[in-house]
Amino acid sequence: MANTPQYSISNRITPDEIKAFRKKLGLTQAEFANLLGVSRPTVERMESSKKDIFGPIALLIDILSENMELLCEDRLIPDKKYPLRLRYMNKNKLCTLIDIDEINRKIRIKNYVSNIIYRAFGNNTNPTFEDYEQFLESRCFPRTRDKIKIELEALGIPFYDPMLIIEKTQGRMAEDDFWIIIEK
């Protein structure tokens, strides 16, 4: 009979430990809730509970407290400074944040992954507006596609425009798990 592996992680955490960890990070309950992916009332309940908390929160805080570099500023999403923002995703993971000022033809990016295969612009960390336009087209069917008018009509788009196509398709391609969230 095989032994079940044992791990040196606590499966419980006290309300005081949760509160102390949150304060160590310098976060409000709402900010901490956002980090954990729970509601602010959930954090409030955990911190005011009379009993220890069991489950994934204990594991998460254990990992984060031993690896504080995971919470460095490089992980923060900056304020939106340009009118358009794209989130280039792989499955549910943010890979590249792209801020665009189309009128002034400016672009700023922030990569959240180190593997260049998952980055919107590969190893290019300072893309031009032309690079951005090429990126958009790479997330659409090609302009030269046979019977393109049928494809555009099916999408309800009057002419080939990569941004309009991405708005309809989220930039999803048949062969990969990448997609785009548009924030205006």
C-alpha positions in Angstrom: 0.0 0.0 0.0 1.5 3.4 -1.1 1.9 6.1 1.5 0.1 9.3 1.0 2.6 12.2 0.7 2.7 14.6 3.7 3.6 18.3 3.3 5.0 20.7 5.8 2.3 23.2 5.4 -0.3 24.2 7.9 -3.9 23.4 7.0 -5.2 26.1 9.3 -4.6 29.7 10.1 -5.9 31.9 12.9 -7.9 35.0 12.4 -5.1 37.0 14.0 -2.6 35.5 11.6 -4.7 36.5 8.7 -5.1 40.1 10.0 -1.4 40.3 10.8 -0.4 39.1 7.3 -2.8 41.6 5.6 -1.4 44.4 7.7 2.2 43.3 7.0 1.3 43.8 3.3 -0.2 47.2 4.1 -3.5 46.4 2.5 -7.0 47.3 3.4 -9.6 44.5 3.7 -10.9 45.4 0.3 -7.4 45.3 -1.3 -6.6 42.1 0.5 -9.9 40.6 -0.8 -9.0 41.6 -4.3 -5.6 39.9 -4.0 -7.2 36.7 -2.7 -10.1 36.7 -5.2 -12.8 36.9 -2.5 -15.2 39.5 -1.2 -14.4 42.1 1.4 -17.0 40.6 3.8 -15.2 37.3 3.5 -12.0 38.8 4.7 -13.9 40.6 7.4 -15.5 37.3 8.5 -12.1 35.5 8.5 -10.5 38.2 10.6 -13.3 38.3 13.2 -13.9 34.6 13.4 -13.7 32.9 16.8 -12.3 29.8 15.2 -9.3 28.9 13.0 -9.8 29.0 9.3 -9.2 25.9 7.3 -8.6 25.4 3.6 -6.9 27.1 0.7 -6.4 30.4 2.5 -4.0 28.7 5.0 -2.0 27.3 2.1 -2.0 30.5 0.2 -0.8 32.7 3.1 1.8 30.1 4.0 3.2 30.2 0.5 3.0 34.0 0.2 4.6 34.6 3.6 7.6 32.5 2.6 7.8 34.0 -0.9 7.0 37.7 -0.5 8.6 38.4 -3.9 5.5 37.0 -5.5 3.7 40.2 -4.3 6.3 42.6 -5.7 5.3 45.8 -7.6 6.0 44.0 -10.9 2.7 42.1 -10.3 0.7 45.3 -9.9 -1.5 46.5 -12.7 -0.8 50.2 -13.4 -3.4 52.9 -13.7 -4.8 53.2 -17.2 -3.1 56.2 -18.8 -4.2 55.8 -22.4 -7.9 55.6 -23.6 -7.7 51.9 -24.7 -6.3 48.9 -22.8 -6.0 45.3 -24.0 -5.3 42.4 -21.8 -3.6 39.6 -23.7 -4.5 36.4 -22.0 -3.5 32.8 -22.1 -6.4 30.8 -20.7 -7.2 32.8 -17.6 -3.7 34.2 -17.0 -2.8 37.8 -17.9 0.3 37.7 -20.1 0.7 41.3 -21.4 -1.1 44.5 -20.6 -1.2 46.9 -23.6 -2.2 50.5 -23.3 -2.9 52.4 -26.5 -3.4 56.0 -27.5 -4.6 55.6 -31.1 -4.9 59.3 -31.8 -1.2 60.0 -30.9 -0.1 56.5 -32.1 1.5 55.6 -28.7 1.7 52.2 -27.0 2.9 51.1 -23.6 3.1 47.5 -22.5 3.7 45.6 -19.3 4.5 41.8 -19.4 3.5 39.6 -16.6 5.2 36.4 -17.8 8.8 35.7 -18.4 8.4 33.2 -21.2 8.5 35.2 -24.4 6.2 32.7 -26.1 3.3 33.9 -23.9 4.1 37.7 -24.4 2.1 39.7 -26.9 5.2 41.0 -28.6 7.7 38.2 -27.8 11.0 39.6 -26.7 10.2 43.1 -27.9 9.6 45.1 -24.7 9.2 48.5 -26.5 6.9 47.9 -29.4 6.0 50.6 -31.9 2.5 51.5 -33.0 3.2 49.6 -36.2 4.1 46.5 -34.1 0.8 46.9 -32.3 -1.1 47.0 -35.6 0.7 43.8 -36.8 -0.1 42.2 -33.4 -3.8 43.0 -33.9 -3.8 41.4 -37.4 -2.0 38.4 -36.0 -5.1 37.7 -33.8 -7.5 37.8 -36.8 -8.1 35.8 -39.9 -5.9 37.1 -42.7 -7.0 39.9 -45.0 -6.3 37.6 -48.0 -8.6 34.9 -46.8 -10.7 33.4 -49.6 -14.3 34.6 -49.4 -13.5 37.1 -46.7 -16.8 39.0 -47.3 -18.7 35.9 -46.1 -16.6 35.8 -42.8 -17.1 39.6 -42.3 -20.8 39.3 -42.9 -21.1 36.4 -40.5 -19.5 38.7 -37.8 -21.7 41.6 -38.8 -18.7 43.7 -39.8 -18.9 45.9 -42.9 -15.2 45.9 -43.8 -11.9 44.3 -42.6 -10.8 46.0 -39.4 -8.7 44.0 -36.9 -10.1 45.8 -33.8 -13.7 45.2 -34.9 -12.9 41.6 -35.5 -11.2 41.2 -32.1 -14.2 42.9 -30.5 -16.4 40.1 -31.9 -14.0 37.2 -31.5 -11.9 38.3 -28.5 -8.9 37.6 -30.8 -9.4 33.8 -30.3 -7.7 31.6 -32.8 -8.7 28.0 -33.4 -5.3 26.6 -32.5 -4.3 28.3 -29.3 -5.5 29.4 -25.9 -4.7 33.1 -26.3 -7.4 35.8 -26.3 -7.9 39.5 -25.7 -10.0 41.5 -23.2 -10.7 45.1 -24.5 -11.2 47.9 -22.0 -12.3 51.3 -23.3 
